[in-house]
Amino acid sequence: MAETLVHVTRGKIVECIHRGDVVVTNNHGDVLYYAGNPFKYTYFRSAAKPLQALNVLLSGAARRYELNKKELAVICASHYAEDIHIRTVEEILEKIGLSPVSILAGPSTSLSKTIALQNARDRKKPNSLHNDCSGKHAGMLATCLHKGYSIKDYISEDHPLQEEILSIISDICNYPREKILSGIDGCSVPVHALPLYNMAQGYARLTNPEKLTPPYREASRQIVDAIIENPKMIAGTGGFCSDLIAASHGKLIGKVGAEGVYCVGIKEKNIGIAVKLEDGAMGMLPPVVMHVLKTLRILSQEELNVLKNYTIMNNLNDSDIKVGEIKPAFKLNIL
């Protein structure tokens, strides 16, 4: 059963309570810590992107099209559609000989309110490149072209590309393929459901891949290195994922997923973390993730100081006046 994870205060009163589940595992599959239900079955959402991106390397597409680390990083991203993101996705499309029309993610405004408002002022019409998943789609298209698959229906669940990605998620997360249920994600590709426990294990295995087979091991290292070396590509200016990765100096990768999902993989410590907020409140995720990292003593005091605005966040009104706080309200249990 989900537990209280976050309190939102206004003045001296706890005005809102957000419940959810947390699990911490290693790549052996041991549950190290938890809060709520460590085996909560839910959708992986965009937290799956670094695992989905493995197929670009495993297929040979990354080598054929000479995709660099910045391009691999944007394939893993839920980006803010800043110029650097748009240019990088365009560079992938140029390398594979396609135009943005081939991206079937749908037009979208930026995830960043600031950028979305500026685009509106500039009368920039939303398009598929602005979609936060456009990098992922560009990577999928690269794989399809390399392997001779159709690009007209690459988003279909029964497309061979999506079948391959499903197998990769099953393998990395150590969860039977037949037990993974699929839905349709916001960008129209299949989205996969599995226990939080296996998501956390997948991130532990991704960032500590010594137990994986050689092809998976090498691909995982390349993806993790690309993310760590290009943190701004994963979200953007002021994005929690980007700031967390940058501030941790190569210790970890973190990736958000829609409807309150967050996963972290910690290198060398052999730790994977998965979080799900029951109400899907995305803005409540940073204090939960930071509380887990602080409890596990993953970050130095200097790194915690850099990220302090995410540990306990200000509850601001419409005039940007602090009226309360958004703060963690849970302890991790040891199984």
Buried (B, 14 or more C-beta within 10 A) or exposed (E): EBBBBBBBBEEEEBEBEBBBBBBBBBBEBEBBBBBBBBBBBBBBBBBBBBBBBBBBBBBEBBEBBEBBBBBBBBBBBBBBBBEBBBEBBBBBBEBBEBEBEBBBBBEBBBBBEEBBEEBEEEEBEBBBBBBBBBBBBBBBBBBBBBBEBEBEEBBBEEBBBBEBBBEBBBBBBBBEEEEBEBEEBBBBBBBBBBBBBBBBBBBBBBBBBEBBEEEBBBBBBBBBBBBBBBBBBBBBEEBBBBBBBBBBEEBBBBBBBBBBBBBBBBBEBBBBBBBBBBBBBBBBBBBBBBBBBBBBEBBEEEBBEBBEEBBBBEBEEEEEEEEBBBBBBBEBEEE
